[in-house]
């Protein structure tokens, strides 16, 4: 496991490094003294785990995670002298929260959690790749819906023990479900439940009610897998579920505002206007 240590106190970093020396298969890829330095090193080194102090001058530990929003975020083990941030740490899905001075046994227990979470994440990643291969093979051979689901179910069963079993993948020409891998687990989101989709560089966010799921995918590629009778690209960074559209209002310079049933307002650019009008039969 590749680990980055982040703390503005040199003695604290040394303590964590010594404790990590007792763990097998661990590589300390670097140390950061500030939050800004931590953000840069996480983006460059892409560690599996960050041992992160909460209170640091300038950008604190939670600020580091906010800076990484939308990109790859490693597992986080908070190590701090203050316990009032514990609830917030678990709200951001931290592996654990260890208080200073760091007890060796307590650190080992927290690190074991990280090791297990990483193992689950790796298993989920492998299973996801297997399911995607099964889906493509099923689509390419025009397999029936039942055959595609059965094949995917068998693939999931083959991985039982290393990851939770999951239902079959999407079938037919267009995707009926999208695989989401998050926090070491894997699940499907039905496309019919998606309200709208937002692009963020090499990622997209699937907005489902009040929840948003981030997956690594380009919006142009995802668009090709969605049923055009149900979904429309309204902007270079936005796809909308047409069944969620309440109304469209004219805006400036030929653009429109698309208003969803929940009140969400999205921009319909001129570039996509003609295509959307054809899709909705205008």
Secondary structure, 3 states (H helix, E strand, C coil): CEEEEECCCHHHHHHHHHHHCCCCCCEEEEEECCHHHHHHHHHHHCCCEEEECCCCCCCCHHHHHHHCCCCCCCEEEEEECCCCCHHHHHHCCCCEEEECCCCHHHHHHHHHHHHHHHHHHHHHHHHHHHHHHHHHHHHHCCCCHHHHHHHHHHHHHHCECCECCCCCCCCCCCCCEEEEEECCEEEEEEHHHCCEEEEECCEEEEEECCEEEEEECCHHHHHHHCCCCCEEEEECCEEEEHHHEEEEEECCCCCEEEEECCCCEEEECHHHHHHHHHHHCC
